Amino acid sequence: MIFPATAHFHPIVPLAWALRAAGHEVRVATHAGITDTIGAAGLTTVPVGDTEALRHVVELSKDPGLLGELDSGLTLDTEHADDWETTWLRTVRSLSVFGHALDDLVAVCRNWQPDLVVWDPFCVPAAIAARLTGAAHVRCLWGQDNVAWLRARAREQAGHSGPDEILARLMEPLLETHGLDYDDELLLGQWTIDPSLDGLRLSTGLPTLPMRQLPYHGAATPPRWLDERPSRPRVCLTLGVGGRGRQLFAETGVSLTDTVTGLSTLDIELLVTLDPGQWPADTRLPDNVRLIDYVPLDLLLPSCEAVIHHGGTGTFNAAVAHQVLQLIVPMPFWEEPANARHLRESGAGETIEPAVFSADALRDGLARLLRQPAYRDGTRKLYEEYLLAPAPHSLVADLESLTRTHRSTPTGNTT
């Protein structure tokens, strides 16, 4: 059960494939608006939750221009979390968006009788549907486990295991209808699949299965030029398909054209993954720059020396998996500052804070990144950390065993 956004769906695809390859039937329950995206991955959609709020989430994935309405209110940096209560409030409000899908999810589980429900952290009603129908259930993260970390702080402050006032406003209306009492499994799962690198995985005390995040960024036919060996270092500038990456230029006051023109003075081939219409028609595109609409990163990055991005987990993990140098300008939305810090501390790349971002700073940072061999050593170190977690197919036997252990008798109101 997946939050209907591209950045939430892509991370679960390799695990879904692994389960299918092991002989299990897999269906993806989410809003019908991303059926084409799911079908392109060879998976089956079960439509749920056709509400105005979820339709808007779908539009955010399809129209990057709408991403400008996002802000940094969900960002959690555990090293600077003095205002964690405000972040908790904003996070719980975000969890409520999927609440109206509960009845649909319960109906799906009662009709189909799944043995295991794998659910997105933003799809809390999935845990309730699993409890009501006796299915085992596991959260599958797509990034840092902000929800569990914040819940632990809230529980510690409240001094009891029940929901704090903020969480109660989300959970009680969902549970009362079905005759259930709150416990943390209904927010945090019976266990959690975590694709974070060891150095980025938050300490939550929850039963967790680490998983290597194999990169998948959509189905596509690669352009022919991508198979040609570049004559100079190929560098990708991408601002992601979710989060606040595309707000970089508006927030910093630095223009796209100045940024690209500055980078083009280096002896590189620059790929810019933005819509061609975003480049001013009256401005000449430098000869060593190619604007590309969208090519999945798992197809694009293997031919690249470096990638410049906003710190999103999907791009970060793909770069680690392909051992590509990274230059991050972290645009806070969920965990971007933590990704940037881990990159820097691993010696695998450069970071530039948005407050000091400029076209010159970006060009100079990229020049250092490509010139200094030590960054290559750091990239290999990150890749070795990435390999510590098992690939999705290696988790299947564990999931089967845990499912046998956690399946239960249906509970709550059964009608």
C-alpha positions in Angstrom: 0.0 0.0 0.0 1.7 3.1 -1.3 1.3 6.8 -1.0 0.5 7.9 -4.5 3.7 9.7 -5.4 6.4 8.6 -7.8 9.1 9.2 -5.2 7.2 6.8 -2.8 6.5 4.1 -5.4 9.9 3.7 -7.1 11.7 2.5 -4.0 9.4 -0.5 -3.5 9.6 -1.8 -7.0 12.7 -4.0 -6.6 11.2 -5.6 -3.5 7.9 -6.2 -5.3 9.8 -7.9 -8.1 11.7 -10.1 -5.7 8.4 -11.3 -4.1 6.9 -12.0 -7.5 10.1 -13.9 -8.6 9.7 -16.1 -5.4 6.2 -17.1 -6.5 4.1 -14.6 -4.5 1.2 -12.7 -5.8 1.7 -8.9 -5.4 -0.8 -6.1 -5.8 -0.2 -2.4 -5.2 -3.0 -0.6 -3.4 -3.0 3.2 -4.0 -4.8 6.0 -5.8 -5.8 5.1 -9.4 -3.9 8.2 -10.6 -0.6 6.5 -10.7 -1.9 3.2 -12.3 0.2 3.9 -15.5 3.4 4.3 -13.4 2.7 1.0 -11.6 1.8 -0.8 -14.7 5.0 0.3 -16.4 6.9 -1.6 -13.7 4.9 -4.7 -14.5 2.8 -4.6 -11.3 -1.0 -4.7 -10.7 -2.8 -1.7 -9.1 -5.8 -1.9 -6.7 -7.3 1.6 -6.7 -8.2 3.0 -3.3 -8.9 6.4 -1.8 -10.2 8.6 -4.5 -10.3 11.8 -2.5 -9.5 15.3 -3.4 -6.4 15.3 -1.1 -5.0 12.2 -2.8 -5.8 13.5 -6.3 -3.7 16.6 -5.4 -0.8 14.3 -4.3 -1.0 12.6 -7.7 -0.9 16.0 -9.5 2.2 16.9 -7.5 4.0 13.9 -9.1 2.7 14.7 -12.6 3.3 18.5 -12.6 6.7 19.6 -11.2 5.4 23.2 -11.3 3.2 22.4 -8.3 6.2 21.4 -6.2 6.7 25.0 -5.4 4.0 24.8 -2.7 6.1 22.4 -0.6 8.1 23.7 2.3 10.7 22.4 4.8 8.2 21.7 7.6 8.7 17.9 7.5 12.5 18.0 7.6 14.2 16.2 10.5 17.8 16.6 11.3 18.3 14.7 14.5 21.5 16.7 15.3 19.5 19.9 15.2 16.1 18.9 16.4 15.2 21.5 19.1 11.9 22.2 17.5 11.0 18.5 17.0 7.4 19.1 18.4 6.5 21.3 15.5 7.9 18.8 13.1 5.9 16.1 14.8 2.7 18.1 14.4 3.4 18.7 10.7 4.3 15.0 10.2 1.1 13.7 11.8 -1.0 16.1 9.7 0.7 14.7 6.6 -0.2 11.2 7.8 -3.8 12.1 7.9 -4.0 12.6 4.1 -4.4 8.9 3.5 -7.0 8.5 6.3 -10.0 8.6 4.0 -8.7 5.5 2.2 -9.3 3.3 5.3 -12.7 1.8 4.3 -11.3 1.0 0.8 -8.2 -0.7 2.3 -10.3 -2.7 4.7 -12.5 -3.9 1.9 -9.5 -4.9 -0.3 -8.0 -6.9 2.6 -11.3 -8.6 3.4 -11.9 -9.6 -0.2 -8.4 -10.6 -1.2 -7.1 -11.9 2.2 -3.4 -11.0 1.9 -1.0 -12.8 4.1 1.3 -9.8 4.3 0.6 -6.1 3.9 3.7 -4.0 3.0 2.9 -0.4 3.6 4.3 3.1 3.1 4.9 5.1 6.3 2.4 7.6 5.1 -0.3 4.9 4.7 -1.2 4.3 8.4 -4.7 3.0 7.5 -2.9 0.0 5.9 -1.8 -1.2 9.4 -5.4 -0.9 10.7 -6.8 -2.9 7.7 -4.2 -5.6 8.3 -5.1 -5.8 12.0 -8.8 -6.1 11.2 -8.2 -8.9 8.7 -5.4 -10.8 10.5 -2.7 -10.1 8.0 0.9 -9.6 9.0 2.2 -6.1 8.2 5.5 -4.3 7.7 6.4 -0.7 7.0 8.7 -0.3 4.0 10.6 3.0 4.3 11.7 5.1 1.4 14.0 7.3 3.5 14.9 8.2 7.0 12.4 7.0 9.7 11.3 10.4 10.9 7.9 9.0 12.1 9.4 6.5 14.5 12.1 8.9 15.8 9.5 11.6 16.5 7.0 9.2 18.0 9.7 8.0 20.5 10.3 11.7 21.5 6.6 12.3 21.9 6.1 9.1 23.9 9.0 10.0 26.2 7.6 13.4 26.8 4.1 12.1 27.4 5.4 9.5 29.9 3.0 6.8 28.7 2.6 4.4 25.7 -0.7 5.7 24.5 -1.0 8.3 21.8 -0.1 11.9 22.7 -2.6 14.6 22.0 -1.3 15.3 18.5 -1.3 11.6 17.5 -4.7 11.0 19.1 -6.3 13.4 16.7 -5.1 11.2 13.8 -5.6 7.8 15.2 -8.8 7.8 17.4 -11.3 8.5 14.6 -9.8 5.8 12.5 -9.7 3.2 15.4 -13.1 3.9 17.1 -15.0 3.1 13.9 -13.6 -0.4 13.9 -13.5 -1.0 17.7 -9.7 -1.0 18.0 -7.5 0.5 20.7 -4.2 2.3 19.9 -0.9 0.6 20.1 2.3 1.6 18.3 2.2 -1.3 15.8 -0.7 0.6 14.1 1.6 3.5 13.5 5.0 1.8 13.2 4.3 -1.7 11.9 5.0 -5.1 13.3 8.5 -4.6 11.9 10.2 -2.2 9.4 12.2 -2.6 6.2 14.8 0.2 6.2 16.8 0.9 3.0 19.0 3.6 4.7 22.8 3.2 4.7 24.1 2.2 8.2 25.4 5.6 8.8 22.0 7.2 8.1 19.7 4.7 9.8 18.1 6.3 12.9 18.1 4.5 16.2 14.5 3.8 17.0 14.6 0.5 18.9 12.1 -1.1 16.5 12.5 -4.5 14.9 14.1 -3.7 11.6 15.2 -5.5 8.4 17.9 -3.5 6.6 17.5 -3.7 2.8 19.8 -2.5 0.0 18.0 0.1 -2.1 18.4 -1.1 -5.6 17.8 1.9 -7.9 14.7 2.0 -10.0 13.5 5.3 -11.4 10.9 4.3 -14.0 10.5 2.4 -17.2 12.0 4.0 -20.4 13.8 3.4 -23.6 17.2 5.0 -23.3 18.2 7.5 -25.9 20.8 6.3 -28.4 23.3 9.0 -27.4 23.5 7.5 -23.9 25.3 4.4 -25.3 28.0 6.5 -26.8 31.2 6.8 -24.7 31.5 10.5 -23.7 34.6 12.3 -24.8 34.9 14.2 -21.6 33.5 13.7 -18.0 29.7 13.5 -18.1 28.0 15.3 -15.3 24.2 15.3 -14.5 22.4 18.2 -12.9 19.0 16.9 -11.6 16.6 18.4 -9.1 14.5 15.3 -8.5 10.8 14.2 -9.1 9.6 15.1 -5.6 10.7 17.2 -2.6 11.9 20.8 -2.9 14.8 20.4 -5.4 13.1 22.5 -8.1 12.8 25.4 -5.7 16.6 25.8 -5.6 16.8 28.7 -8.1 13.8 30.6 -6.7 15.0 30.2 -3.1 18.6 31.2 -3.7 18.0 33.9 -6.3 20.5 32.3 -8.6 19.2 31.7 -12.1 19.2 28.4 -14.0 20.9 30.0 -17.0 23.7 31.5 -14.8 24.2 28.1 -13.1 24.3 26.1 -16.3 26.5 28.7 -18.1 29.0 28.7 -15.2 29.2 24.9 -15.2 29.6 24.8 -19.0 33.0 26.6 -18.7 34.4 23.4 -17.3 35.7 20.7 -19.7 32.6 18.5 -19.1 29.5 17.2 -20.9 26.6 18.6 -18.8 23.2 16.8 -18.8 20.4 18.9 -17.3 17.2 17.0 -16.4 14.8 19.8 -16.8 11.9 20.4 -19.2 13.3 22.0 -22.4 10.6 24.7 -22.0 12.3 25.9 -18.8 15.3 27.2 -20.8 14.7 30.7 -22.1 14.1 30.7 -25.8 16.2 33.8 -26.4 19.3 32.3 -24.5 21.9 30.3 -26.4 22.5 26.8 -24.9 26.2 26.1 -24.5 27.6 23.5 -26.9 28.6 21.1 -24.1 25.1 21.1 -22.4 22.2 18.8 -23.2 18.7 19.4 -21.9 16.9 16.2 -21.3 13.2 15.9 -20.4 13.4 12.7 -18.3 15.7 9.7 -18.4 15.5 7.4 -15.3 18.6 7.9 -13.1 19.4 4.2 -13.1 19.9 4.5 -16.9 21.6 7.8 -16.8 24.1 7.6 -13.9 26.2 4.6 -15.0 27.8 6.8 -17.7 28.3 9.8 -15.4 31.3 10.9 -13.5 29.3 13.1 -11.1 25.8 14.2 -10.2 24.7 17.5 -8.8 21.4 17.3 -6.9 19.3 18.5 -4.0 20.0 15.7 -1.5 16.9 13.6 -2.1 17.2 10.0 -1.0 16.3 8.5 -4.4 19.1 10.4 -6.1 21.5 10.0 -3.3 21.1 6.2 -3.2 21.2 5.8 -7.0 24.5 7.7 -7.0 25.9 5.5 -4.2 24.8 2.4 -6.1 26.5 3.5 -9.3 29.6 4.9 -7.5 29.1 8.3 -8.9 30.6 11.4 -7.3 28.0 13.7 -5.7 27.7 17.5 -5.2 24.7 18.2 -3.0 22.9 21.5 -2.4 20.5 20.2 0.3 17.0 21.6 -0.1 15.3 20.5 3.2 12.1 18.5 2.9 12.6 15.2 4.7 16.2 14.1 5.4 18.3 16.1 2.8 20.6 17.7 5.4 21.5 14.3 6.9 22.3 12.9 3.4 24.5 15.9 2.7 26.3 15.5 6.0 26.9 11.8 5.5 28.3 12.4 2.1 30.7 15.0 3.4 31.8 13.0 6.4 32.4 10.0 4.1 34.6 12.1 1.9 32.5 11.1 -1.1 31.6 14.5 -2.4 31.0 18.2 -1.9 28.1 20.1 -0.4 27.0 23.7 -0.7 24.4 25.2 1.7 21.6 27.0 -0.1 22.4 30.2 1.9 25.8 30.5 0.2 24.9 28.9 -3.1 26.1 30.7 -6.3 26.9 29.7 -9.8 30.6 30.3 -9.1 30.5 28.2 -5.9 28.8 25.3 -7.8 31.3 25.5 -10.6 34.3 25.6 -8.3 32.9 22.7 -6.1 32.4 20.5 -9.2 35.9 21.3 -10.4 37.4 20.1 -7.1 35.2 17.0 -7.1 36.4 16.0 -10.5 40.0 16.9 -9.9 40.8 15.3 -6.5 41.2 11.5 -6.3 40.3 11.4 -2.6 36.7 11.8 -3.5 36.8 8.5 -5.5 38.1 6.8 -2.4 35.1 8.2 -0.4 32.7 7.1 -3.1 34.0 3.5 -2.9 33.7 3.7 0.9 30.0 4.7 0.6 29.5 1.8 -1.9 31.0 -0.7 0.5 28.5 0.6 3.2 25.7 0.2 0.7 26.7 -3.5 0.1 26.4 -4.3 3.8 22.6 -4.6 3.5 21.0 -7.5 1.8 19.4 -7.1 -1.7 15.6 -7.4 -1.8 15.6 -11.1 -3.0 17.6 -12.0 0.2 14.8 -10.6 2.3 12.1 -12.8 0.9 12.7 -15.8 3.2 12.8 -13.5 6.3 9.5 -11.9 5.2 7.9 -15.4 4.7 9.0 -16.4 8.2 7.9 -13.2 9.9 4.6 -13.4 8.1 4.0 -16.9 9.5 4.8 -15.6 13.0 2.7 -12.4 12.8 -0.5 -13.5 11.0 -3.3 -13.5 13.5 -7.0 -13.9 13.9 -9.1 -11.0 12.6 -10.0 -8.5 15.3 -12.1 -5.4 15.9 -15.5 -5.0 14.2 -15.7 -7.6 11.5 -18.5 -5.9 9.6 
